Amino acid sequence: MKIETCAVHAGRHIDPATGAVTPPIHLSTTFERSADGEYPRGFSYSREDNPNRKDLEECLAALEGGSQALCFASGLAVVNAIVQGLEPGDHIVAPDDVYWGMRRVIGEVFGKWGLETSYVDMTNIDDFHAALKANTRLVWVETPSNPLMKITDLTAIAALARGAGPQIVTVCDGTFATPVLQRPLECGIDMVAHSTTKYLSGHSDVVGGALITRHDNYLFERARKAQRYGGGVPSPFDCWLTRRGIDTLALRVRAHSENAMRVAQFLCAHEAVEAVHYPGLPSHPGYAIATRQMSGYGGMLSFQVRGGREAAMAVAAGCELFLRATSLGGAHSLIEHRASIEGPNTRTPQNLLRCSIGLEHVEDLIGDLEGALKS
Ligand SMILES: Cc1ncc(COP(=O)(O)O)c(C=O)c1O
C-alpha cells in the first residue's frame, strides 16, 4: 500500500456501536470486565491502553513499515523511555549536533545513571565506527539534524552497528523527514522515534511522541513498560487529533518541501546570507546521500546571516508572516534564533536562524524574508 493510502486507512475502524466513520474519542479511563473477570474487548484502564492510542499506534507502525508502535505524551518522553531501558555502564553513541533536548535528558535526567556517551559527527562514518565500543548498547541517529540539517547515511550506520554485535539497538529520530520522505527501518535501523508534535500531527496543537520498531527487542519492551507503568501516555483527544492530522500528512509534507526548496534557492542568492543549510541544495555536503535516502528534502532549513548575532536577530524581528516561535511542522512558517533558545553551551552558530517552512504561498514567504533581509 502506498503511503498516501496508508495515511488515510491505517488504524481506522468503523465504530461497531454506531457505524461512525470518524472514530469517537474514548474518554473513559476504565473499561468493563466480563462476569468471568476477563477483559473481552482488550481494554482495562486508559494508562495501560486506550482505543484512540491503539488506533494511532497501529497507524504509525503501518506508516513506518514497523511491527509495533508505542505512543507517548511527548517526543522527549520517548527519549526518556529508551534511555531508562539502559543499564548503568552502558555506552550511547549520538550525533554531536543531536537535538539539544536529548543531551539534557542524557546529561541531566540520567546524569547519575552512570551512562557513557560519545557525541560524534555521524556524517563521518569512520568517526562513527571508531566510537563503537564493547559496551555500546544504543546508537542514536538524527537525520536531517536539528538545526544544521546534516545528513547521515542510515544504511551505513545500521550495517556498522549490526556488525559490532546484536547487543546494539539503533534508533533514528525521524521527526524532520517523516515516513513520507525517509524510511529508516528499510535502511536496517531497528527503531524510529518521532516527536509527533511536529509534522505527524501537523497543526501545532498537540504535544506527542512515538516509537516504532522493526522487530522485537529488549529496549522496545522496556520502553513499553516505561509507557504503561511509568505513565507518560498521550490523552485520547491528542491521539485522535494526531490520527486526524496524519490523513493529510503526505500532501502537507510534499507542499512543505516544495516551498522550502524555493525559499532555500532564494536565500542562497541573497547577498546578506552567509550560508544556507538545506539538503536539497547541490552545494549541501549531504546532498548525494539525501537524494538517495529521501524522496524529498523536507520543510526545514536554516541559514546564517552576514553580520553575526545582532543581524540575525534583526532579520527575525523584521519578519511579518514568519512567526518568531520555536517548534516546527505546522501550517504556518516559523523563524527562530536557535542559539539563544539553546543557551550558553550551544554549538549552534550565533548568526543562524532556523525556519520551519509552512504552507503559505511561497511567493509571500520569499517576499517576507526579502523585506526582513533588506532592513
Ligand atoms: C528532532 C526532534 N526530536 C525530538 C524533539 C522533542 O519532541 P517534543 O518537543 O515533542 O518532546 C524535538 C522537539 O523539538 C525535535 O525537534
PDBQT file of the ligand as one rigid body, heavy atoms in Angstrom, charges set to zero:
ROOT
HETATM    1  C1  LIG A 401      14.268  16.395  16.183  1.00  0.00    +0.000 C 
HETATM    2  C2  LIG A 401      13.475  16.469  17.461  1.00  0.00    +0.000 A 
HETATM    3  N1  LIG A 401      13.375  15.372  18.229  1.00  0.00    +0.000 NA
HETATM    4  C3  LIG A 401      12.682  15.382  19.399  1.00  0.00    +0.000 A 
HETATM    5  C4  LIG A 401      12.058  16.523  19.846  1.00  0.00    +0.000 A 
HETATM    6  C5  LIG A 401      11.335  16.521  21.170  1.00  0.00    +0.000 C 
HETATM    7  O1  LIG A 401       9.959  16.421  20.972  1.00  0.00    +0.000 OA
HETATM    8  P1  LIG A 401       8.857  17.041  21.958  1.00  0.00    +0.000 P 
HETATM    9  O2  LIG A 401       9.017  18.522  21.943  1.00  0.00    +0.000 OA
HETATM   10  O3  LIG A 401       7.552  16.544  21.372  1.00  0.00    +0.000 OA
HETATM   11  O4  LIG A 401       9.117  16.491  23.307  1.00  0.00    +0.000 OA
HETATM   12  C6  LIG A 401      12.133  17.683  19.077  1.00  0.00    +0.000 A 
HETATM   13  C7  LIG A 401      11.481  18.927  19.542  1.00  0.00    +0.000 C 
HETATM   14  O5  LIG A 401      11.674  19.986  19.004  1.00  0.00    +0.000 OA
HETATM   15  C8  LIG A 401      12.864  17.655  17.857  1.00  0.00    +0.000 A 
HETATM   16  O6  LIG A 401      12.974  18.749  17.085  1.00  0.00    +0.000 OA
ENDROOT
TORSDOF 0
